[in-house]
Amino acid sequence: MRIVILPKENLAEFIGHLRSFGELHAPTKRGEKSLVFAPVSDLSEIELNYTRTILPLKKYFFKATDVMFNFCAEKGYELPVEEADKKYVIFGVHPCEIHGLKILDLVFGGKYVDTYYFARRSKVAIIGLDCIPDDLCFCRSTGTDFVDTGFDLFLSDIGDSYLVRVGTSLGDDMVRAADSLFRQVKKEDREAYKRNSVQRRDSFQAEIQLQDLPGIMDLEYESHVWEEVGEKCLSCGICSMVCPTCYCYSVFDELSLDGNTGQRKRIWDSCLFKDYALVAGGHNFRAQRSSRVKNRYFHKQRGFVSQYGRPSCVGCGRCKAYCPAGIDIVEVISKLRSEIRV
C-alpha cells in the first residue's frame, strides 16, 4: 500500500482537486448539533472534527425511497433513468462507516445481487478520515475502529499533516493529479502516527464484550431483559433508519390517477414496526414489542454471525444517540451478560 504525507495547509487545495473526480460530498452541519453527508459548494461547509452524521452512507446506495421501475399497460415496464456517467466523491468517511458499507456489500452481493445498490456503489469514491471517539462509540469492541480496505484514500491526522494511505488505483490517480501537494513519509511522521494511534485507542469510553456473545444470547433467549427493553421501546424504527447496516425494505406499487401507469417502489423498513411480521389472515408473529426488540438484537449479534462470521453492528453509537427512549445497546448486552444487575 502506498503511503504519502499531505500537509494540512494543502488540504483545501487537495479537496478542490477532488472535484475533478466527481461531485463532492462531505459532512456538513444541519442546525446547531446535527451533521449530514451532503453536497458541498464551499469548502468552509465541511466539518472535519465530527463524530457521526444522522444518517449513514447507505442513503447514497440503498435509498430510503427507491423507484425500481416504471410500468404502463401498453409499454410494460422500464427502468428509471439515472445520470449514468455522474460520479461522486464522498470525503471524511470514518472507519466504522466504511465497515458498514463492506457489510452491505456482503448482503447485497449475495445469491441475489442487488444491481441498484452496486450500480450506485461503482460511481462513488470514498475518502476516509480518522476520528476521536466520544462516549457513545464502541467500534473498538466490534473491531471496526480501523480499516485497511474499502476506501480509495484514507487520511489520518498526525498533527501538522495527514498520513494518507492509498487504497485503490483511483486513489493513486487522485494523489498523482495533485502530486505537488504531497511529500514522502519521514521518521517523525511514522512516530506521530504511532503516538496518535495509541491516543485514539485509549480514548474509547464505551465497550461491549463480544466474546461468546452468540452463545450467551442463546442461553438468555427467555431473559426478562427483553421485556424490560420492550417496555421502553416505542417501535418507531429510528434505530433501524440510522443504522449503517440495517437493510430491510418493503416493496409496493404506486398507481397513477390515470389508472394506466405507475411505479414500483421500495422503502426502508424496520423489524421494530408493529406490522413488520404481520401476515395474510391477520396473524402477527411478533406482536409484542419485546419480541421485536429481541429479534433485532438476535439478528445483528447472533444470526449475522452464523451466516457471515461477524456481527452486523459497527459500534457507531447512532442507535443510542438518536433513540427517543434512550435505549443503550451497551447496557442491554451488559445486562444479558450479567455484568449489570437488574
Contacts in CASP RR format, 6 or more apart in sequence:
PFRMAT RR
TARGET T0000
AUTHOR 0000-0000-0000
METHOD contacts of the structure
MODEL  1
MRIVILPKENLAEFIGHLRSFGELHAPTKRGEKSLVFAPVSDLSEIELNY
TRTILPLKKYFFKATDVMFNFCAEKGYELPVEEADKKYVIFGVHPCEIHG
LKILDLVFGGKYVDTYYFARRSKVAIIGLDCIPDDLCFCRSTGTDFVDTG
FDLFLSDIGDSYLVRVGTSLGDDMVRAADSLFRQVKKEDREAYKRNSVQR
RDSFQAEIQLQDLPGIMDLEYESHVWEEVGEKCLSCGICSMVCPTCYCYS
VFDELSLDGNTGQRKRIWDSCLFKDYALVAGGHNFRAQRSSRVKNRYFHK
QRGFVSQYGRPSCVGCGRCKAYCPAGIDIVEVISKLRSEIRV
1 148 0 8 1.000
1 165 0 8 1.000
1 166 0 8 1.000
1 167 0 8 1.000
2 165 0 8 1.000
2 166 0 8 1.000
2 167 0 8 1.000
2 172 0 8 1.000
2 175 0 8 1.000
3 163 0 8 1.000
3 164 0 8 1.000
3 165 0 8 1.000
3 166 0 8 1.000
3 185 0 8 1.000
4 164 0 8 1.000
4 166 0 8 1.000
4 175 0 8 1.000
4 182 0 8 1.000
4 183 0 8 1.000
4 184 0 8 1.000
4 185 0 8 1.000
5 158 0 8 1.000
5 161 0 8 1.000
5 162 0 8 1.000
5 163 0 8 1.000
5 164 0 8 1.000
5 182 0 8 1.000
5 183 0 8 1.000
5 184 0 8 1.000
5 185 0 8 1.000
5 186 0 8 1.000
5 189 0 8 1.000
6 14 0 8 1.000
6 155 0 8 1.000
6 161 0 8 1.000
6 162 0 8 1.000
6 164 0 8 1.000
6 181 0 8 1.000
6 182 0 8 1.000
7 160 0 8 1.000
7 161 0 8 1.000
7 181 0 8 1.000
7 183 0 8 1.000
8 159 0 8 1.000
8 160 0 8 1.000
8 161 0 8 1.000
8 162 0 8 1.000
10 181 0 8 1.000
10 182 0 8 1.000
11 162 0 8 1.000
12 43 0 8 1.000
13 178 0 8 1.000
13 181 0 8 1.000
14 178 0 8 1.000
14 181 0 8 1.000
15 24 0 8 1.000
15 43 0 8 1.000
15 46 0 8 1.000
15 91 0 8 1.000
16 24 0 8 1.000
16 43 0 8 1.000
17 174 0 8 1.000
17 177 0 8 1.000
17 178 0 8 1.000
17 181 0 8 1.000
18 24 0 8 1.000
18 89 0 8 1.000
18 91 0 8 1.000
18 125 0 8 1.000
18 127 0 8 1.000
18 174 0 8 1.000
19 89 0 8 1.000
20 177 0 8 1.000
21 87 0 8 1.000
21 89 0 8 1.000
21 125 0 8 1.000
21 170 0 8 1.000
21 173 0 8 1.000
21 174 0 8 1.000
21 177 0 8 1.000
22 86 0 8 1.000
22 87 0 8 1.000
22 88 0 8 1.000
22 89 0 8 1.000
22 125 0 8 1.000
23 39 0 8 1.000
23 86 0 8 1.000
23 87 0 8 1.000
23 88 0 8 1.000
23 89 0 8 1.000
24 39 0 8 1.000
24 40 0 8 1.000
24 88 0 8 1.000
24 89 0 8 1.000
24 91 0 8 1.000
25 37 0 8 1.000
25 38 0 8 1.000
25 39 0 8 1.000
25 40 0 8 1.000
25 60 0 8 1.000
25 88 0 8 1.000
25 89 0 8 1.000
25 90 0 8 1.000
25 91 0 8 1.000
26 37 0 8 1.000
26 38 0 8 1.000
26 40 0 8 1.000
26 45 0 8 1.000
26 46 0 8 1.000
26 47 0 8 1.000
26 90 0 8 1.000
26 91 0 8 1.000
26 92 0 8 1.000
27 35 0 8 1.000
27 36 0 8 1.000
27 37 0 8 1.000
27 46 0 8 1.000
27 47 0 8 1.000
27 48 0 8 1.000
27 50 0 8 1.000
27 53 0 8 1.000
27 92 0 8 1.000
28 35 0 8 1.000
28 36 0 8 1.000
28 37 0 8 1.000
28 38 0 8 1.000
28 40 0 8 1.000
28 45 0 8 1.000
28 46 0 8 1.000
28 47 0 8 1.000
29 35 0 8 1.000
29 45 0 8 1.000
29 47 0 8 1.000
30 36 0 8 1.000
30 54 0 8 1.000
34 53 0 8 1.000
34 54 0 8 1.000
35 47 0 8 1.000
35 50 0 8 1.000
35 52 0 8 1.000
35 53 0 8 1.000
35 54 0 8 1.000
36 53 0 8 1.000
36 54 0 8 1.000
36 55 0 8 1.000
37 53 0 8 1.000
37 55 0 8 1.000
37 57 0 8 1.000
37 59 0 8 1.000
37 60 0 8 1.000
37 90 0 8 1.000
40 46 0 8 1.000
40 91 0 8 1.000
46 91 0 8 1.000
46 92 0 8 1.000
48 92 0 8 1.000
48 129 0 8 1.000
50 131 0 8 1.000
51 131 0 8 1.000
51 132 0 8 1.000
51 133 0 8 1.000
51 134 0 8 1.000
51 136 0 8 1.000
51 137 0 8 1.000
52 94 0 8 1.000
52 136 0 8 1.000
52 316 0 8 1.000
52 317 0 8 1.000
52 318 0 8 1.000
52 321 0 8 1.000
54 242 0 8 1.000
54 318 0 8 1.000
54 322 0 8 1.000
55 241 0 8 1.000
55 242 0 8 1.000
56 97 0 8 1.000
56 100 0 8 1.000
56 242 0 8 1.000
56 243 0 8 1.000
56 244 0 8 1.000
56 316 0 8 1.000
56 318 0 8 1.000
57 90 0 8 1.000
57 93 0 8 1.000
57 97 0 8 1.000
57 100 0 8 1.000
57 101 0 8 1.000
57 244 0 8 1.000
58 100 0 8 1.000
58 101 0 8 1.000
58 104 0 8 1.000
58 244 0 8 1.000
58 245 0 8 1.000
58 247 0 8 1.000
60 88 0 8 1.000
60 90 0 8 1.000
60 120 0 8 1.000
60 124 0 8 1.000
61 101 0 8 1.000
61 104 0 8 1.000
61 117 0 8 1.000
61 120 0 8 1.000
61 121 0 8 1.000
61 124 0 8 1.000
62 104 0 8 1.000
62 108 0 8 1.000
62 114 0 8 1.000
62 116 0 8 1.000
62 117 0 8 1.000
62 247 0 8 1.000
62 249 0 8 1.000
62 268 0 8 1.000
64 241 0 8 1.000
64 267 0 8 1.000
64 268 0 8 1.000
65 265 0 8 1.000
65 266 0 8 1.000
65 267 0 8 1.000
65 268 0 8 1.000
66 116 0 8 1.000
66 249 0 8 1.000
66 265 0 8 1.000
66 266 0 8 1.000
66 267 0 8 1.000
67 80 0 8 1.000
67 263 0 8 1.000
67 264 0 8 1.000
67 265 0 8 1.000
68 80 0 8 1.000
68 116 0 8 1.000
68 251 0 8 1.000
68 263 0 8 1.000
68 264 0 8 1.000
68 265 0 8 1.000
68 266 0 8 1.000
69 77 0 8 1.000
69 78 0 8 1.000
69 79 0 8 1.000
69 80 0 8 1.000
69 263 0 8 1.000
69 264 0 8 1.000
70 77 0 8 1.000
70 78 0 8 1.000
70 79 0 8 1.000
70 80 0 8 1.000
70 261 0 8 1.000
70 262 0 8 1.000
70 263 0 8 1.000
71 77 0 8 1.000
71 78 0 8 1.000
71 253 0 8 1.000
71 261 0 8 1.000
71 262 0 8 1.000
71 263 0 8 1.000
71 264 0 8 1.000
72 78 0 8 1.000
72 260 0 8 1.000
72 261 0 8 1.000
72 262 0 8 1.000
73 260 0 8 1.000
73 261 0 8 1.000
74 260 0 8 1.000
77 264 0 8 1.000
82 119 0 8 1.000
86 123 0 8 1.000
87 123 0 8 1.000
87 124 0 8 1.000
87 125 0 8 1.000
88 123 0 8 1.000
88 124 0 8 1.000
88 125 0 8 1.000
89 124 0 8 1.000
89 125 0 8 1.000
89 127 0 8 1.000
90 124 0 8 1.000
90 125 0 8 1.000
90 126 0 8 1.000
90 127 0 8 1.000
91 127 0 8 1.000
91 128 0 8 1.000
91 129 0 8 1.000
92 127 0 8 1.000
92 128 0 8 1.000
92 129 0 8 1.000
92 155 0 8 1.000
93 126 0 8 1.000
93 127 0 8 1.000
93 128 0 8 1.000
93 129 0 8 1.000
93 151 0 8 1.000
94 128 0 8 1.000
94 129 0 8 1.000
94 130 0 8 1.000
94 131 0 8 1.000
94 316 0 8 1.000
95 128 0 8 1.000
95 130 0 8 1.000
95 131 0 8 1.000
95 139 0 8 1.000
95 144 0 8 1.000
95 145 0 8 1.000
95 146 0 8 1.000
95 147 0 8 1.000
96 137 0 8 1.000
96 139 0 8 1.000
96 142 0 8 1.000
96 144 0 8 1.000
96 145 0 8 1.000
96 244 0 8 1.000
96 314 0 8 1.000
96 315 0 8 1.000
96 316 0 8 1.000
97 244 0 8 1.000
97 314 0 8 1.000
97 316 0 8 1.000
98 126 0 8 1.000
98 128 0 8 1.000
98 147 0 8 1.000
98 150 0 8 1.000
98 151 0 8 1.000
99 139 0 8 1.000
99 142 0 8 1.000
99 143 0 8 1.000
99 144 0 8 1.000
99 147 0 8 1.000
99 244 0 8 1.000
99 314 0 8 1.000
100 144 0 8 1.000
100 244 0 8 1.000
100 245 0 8 1.000
100 314 0 8 1.000
101 121 0 8 1.000
101 126 0 8 1.000
101 150 0 8 1.000
101 244 0 8 1.000
102 149 0 8 1.000
102 150 0 8 1.000
103 244 0 8 1.000
103 245 0 8 1.000
103 308 0 8 1.000
103 312 0 8 1.000
103 314 0 8 1.000
104 117 0 8 1.000
104 244 0 8 1.000
104 245 0 8 1.000
104 247 0 8 1.000
105 121 0 8 1.000
106 308 0 8 1.000
107 245 0 8 1.000
107 247 0 8 1.000
108 114 0 8 1.000
108 117 0 8 1.000
108 118 0 8 1.000
108 247 0 8 1.000
109 117 0 8 1.000
109 118 0 8 1.000
125 152 0 8 1.000
125 170 0 8 1.000
125 171 0 8 1.000
125 174 0 8 1.000
126 150 0 8 1.000
126 151 0 8 1.000
126 152 0 8 1.000
127 151 0 8 1.000
127 152 0 8 1.000
127 153 0 8 1.000
127 154 0 8 1.000
127 155 0 8 1.000
128 151 0 8 1.000
128 153 0 8 1.000
128 154 0 8 1.000
128 155 0 8 1.000
129 154 0 8 1.000
129 155 0 8 1.000
130 154 0 8 1.000
130 155 0 8 1.000
130 156 0 8 1.000
130 157 0 8 1.000
130 200 0 8 1.000
132 200 0 8 1.000
132 203 0 8 1.000
133 139 0 8 1.000
133 140 0 8 1.000
133 145 0 8 1.000
133 200 0 8 1.000
133 203 0 8 1.000
133 204 0 8 1.000
133 205 0 8 1.000
133 206 0 8 1.000
134 205 0 8 1.000
135 205 0 8 1.000
135 206 0 8 1.000
136 206 0 8 1.000
136 317 0 8 1.000
136 320 0 8 1.000
136 321 0 8 1.000
137 204 0 8 1.000
137 205 0 8 1.000
137 206 0 8 1.000
137 315 0 8 1.000
137 316 0 8 1.000
137 317 0 8 1.000
138 204 0 8 1.000
138 206 0 8 1.000
138 207 0 8 1.000
138 208 0 8 1.000
138 315 0 8 1.000
138 317 0 8 1.000
138 330 0 8 1.000
139 145 0 8 1.000
139 314 0 8 1.000
139 315 0 8 1.000
139 316 0 8 1.000
140 201 0 8 1.000
140 204 0 8 1.000
140 207 0 8 1.000
141 206 0 8 1.000
141 207 0 8 1.000
141 208 0 8 1.000
141 209 0 8 1.000
141 210 0 8 1.000
141 315 0 8 1.000
142 208 0 8 1.000
142 210 0 8 1.000
142 311 0 8 1.000
142 313 0 8 1.000
142 314 0 8 1.000
142 315 0 8 1.000
144 314 0 8 1.000
144 315 0 8 1.000
145 200 0 8 1.000
145 201 0 8 1.000
145 204 0 8 1.000
147 154 0 8 1.000
148 165 0 8 1.000
149 167 0 8 1.000
150 167 0 8 1.000
151 165 0 8 1.000
151 167 0 8 1.000
151 168 0 8 1.000
152 166 0 8 1.000
152 167 0 8 1.000
152 168 0 8 1.000
152 170 0 8 1.000
152 171 0 8 1.000
152 174 0 8 1.000
153 164 0 8 1.000
153 165 0 8 1.000
153 166 0 8 1.000
153 167 0 8 1.000
153 171 0 8 1.000
153 174 0 8 1.000
153 175 0 8 1.000
154 164 0 8 1.000
154 165 0 8 1.000
154 167 0 8 1.000
155 162 0 8 1.000
155 163 0 8 1.000
155 164 0 8 1.000
156 162 0 8 1.000
156 163 0 8 1.000
156 164 0 8 1.000
156 165 0 8 1.000
156 193 0 8 1.000
156 196 0 8 1.000
157 196 0 8 1.000
158 189 0 8 1.000
158 192 0 8 1.000
158 193 0 8 1.000
158 196 0 8 1.000
159 192 0 8 1.000
159 196 0 8 1.000
161 189 0 8 1.000
163 185 0 8 1.000
163 189 0 8 1.000
163 192 0 8 1.000
163 193 0 8 1.000
164 175 0 8 1.000
164 182 0 8 1.000
166 172 0 8 1.000
166 175 0 8 1.000
175 182 0 8 1.000
206 317 0 8 1.000
206 330 0 8 1.000
207 330 0 8 1.000
208 315 0 8 1.000
208 329 0 8 1.000
208 330 0 8 1.000
208 333 0 8 1.000
208 334 0 8 1.000
209 333 0 8 1.000
209 334 0 8 1.000
209 337 0 8 1.000
209 339 0 8 1.000
210 301 0 8 1.000
210 311 0 8 1.000
213 301 0 8 1.000
213 302 0 8 1.000
213 311 0 8 1.000
213 333 0 8 1.000
213 337 0 8 1.000
214 301 0 8 1.000
214 302 0 8 1.000
214 303 0 8 1.000
214 305 0 8 1.000
214 306 0 8 1.000
215 302 0 8 1.000
216 336 0 8 1.000
216 337 0 8 1.000
217 297 0 8 1.000
217 298 0 8 1.000
217 301 0 8 1.000
217 302 0 8 1.000
217 336 0 8 1.000
218 302 0 8 1.000
220 336 0 8 1.000
221 294 0 8 1.000
223 336 0 8 1.000
224 342 0 8 1.000
225 332 0 8 1.000
225 335 0 8 1.000
225 336 0 8 1.000
225 342 0 8 1.000
226 290 0 8 1.000
226 291 0 8 1.000
226 293 0 8 1.000
226 294 0 8 1.000
227 290 0 8 1.000
228 335 0 8 1.000
228 342 0 8 1.000
229 290 0 8 1.000
229 293 0 8 1.000
229 327 0 8 1.000
229 332 0 8 1.000
230 288 0 8 1.000
230 289 0 8 1.000
230 290 0 8 1.000
230 292 0 8 1.000
230 293 0 8 1.000
231 289 0 8 1.000
231 290 0 8 1.000
232 325 0 8 1.000
232 326 0 8 1.000
232 327 0 8 1.000
233 272 0 8 1.000
233 289 0 8 1.000
233 292 0 8 1.000
233 293 0 8 1.000
233 325 0 8 1.000
233 327 0 8 1.000
234 324 0 8 1.000
234 325 0 8 1.000
235 272 0 8 1.000
235 273 0 8 1.000
235 274 0 8 1.000
235 289 0 8 1.000
235 292 0 8 1.000
236 272 0 8 1.000
236 324 0 8 1.000
237 270 0 8 1.000
237 272 0 8 1.000
237 273 0 8 1.000
238 322 0 8 1.000
238 323 0 8 1.000
238 324 0 8 1.000
239 246 0 8 1.000
239 270 0 8 1.000
239 272 0 8 1.000
239 296 0 8 1.000
239 318 0 8 1.000
239 319 0 8 1.000
239 322 0 8 1.000
239 323 0 8 1.000
239 327 0 8 1.000
240 246 0 8 1.000
240 248 0 8 1.000
240 268 0 8 1.000
240 269 0 8 1.000
240 270 0 8 1.000
240 271 0 8 1.000
240 272 0 8 1.000
240 296 0 8 1.000
241 268 0 8 1.000
241 270 0 8 1.000
242 318 0 8 1.000
242 319 0 8 1.000
242 321 0 8 1.000
242 322 0 8 1.000
243 318 0 8 1.000
243 319 0 8 1.000
244 314 0 8 1.000
244 316 0 8 1.000
244 318 0 8 1.000
245 300 0 8 1.000
245 312 0 8 1.000
245 313 0 8 1.000
245 314 0 8 1.000
246 268 0 8 1.000
246 270 0 8 1.000
248 268 0 8 1.000
248 269 0 8 1.000
248 270 0 8 1.000
248 271 0 8 1.000
248 276 0 8 1.000
249 266 0 8 1.000
249 267 0 8 1.000
249 268 0 8 1.000
249 269 0 8 1.000
250 266 0 8 1.000
250 267 0 8 1.000
250 269 0 8 1.000
251 264 0 8 1.000
251 265 0 8 1.000
251 266 0 8 1.000
252 264 0 8 1.000
252 265 0 8 1.000
252 266 0 8 1.000
252 267 0 8 1.000
253 262 0 8 1.000
253 263 0 8 1.000
253 264 0 8 1.000
253 265 0 8 1.000
254 262 0 8 1.000
254 263 0 8 1.000
254 264 0 8 1.000
254 265 0 8 1.000
255 261 0 8 1.000
255 262 0 8 1.000
256 262 0 8 1.000
269 276 0 8 1.000
270 276 0 8 1.000
271 277 0 8 1.000
271 286 0 8 1.000
271 292 0 8 1.000
271 295 0 8 1.000
271 296 0 8 1.000
271 299 0 8 1.000
272 289 0 8 1.000
272 292 0 8 1.000
272 293 0 8 1.000
272 296 0 8 1.000
273 292 0 8 1.000
274 284 0 8 1.000
274 287 0 8 1.000
274 292 0 8 1.000
275 284 0 8 1.000
276 286 0 8 1.000
276 292 0 8 1.000
277 284 0 8 1.000
277 285 0 8 1.000
277 286 0 8 1.000
277 287 0 8 1.000
277 292 0 8 1.000
278 284 0 8 1.000
279 285 0 8 1.000
286 292 0 8 1.000
286 295 0 8 1.000
297 329 0 8 1.000
297 332 0 8 1.000
297 333 0 8 1.000
299 312 0 8 1.000
300 311 0 8 1.000
300 312 0 8 1.000
300 313 0 8 1.000
301 311 0 8 1.000
301 313 0 8 1.000
301 333 0 8 1.000
304 310 0 8 1.000
304 311 0 8 1.000
304 312 0 8 1.000
305 311 0 8 1.000
313 329 0 8 1.000
317 329 0 8 1.000
319 327 0 8 1.000
319 329 0 8 1.000
320 326 0 8 1.000
320 327 0 8 1.000
320 328 0 8 1.000
320 329 0 8 1.000
320 330 0 8 1.000
331 340 0 8 1.000
334 340 0 8 1.000
335 342 0 8 1.000
END
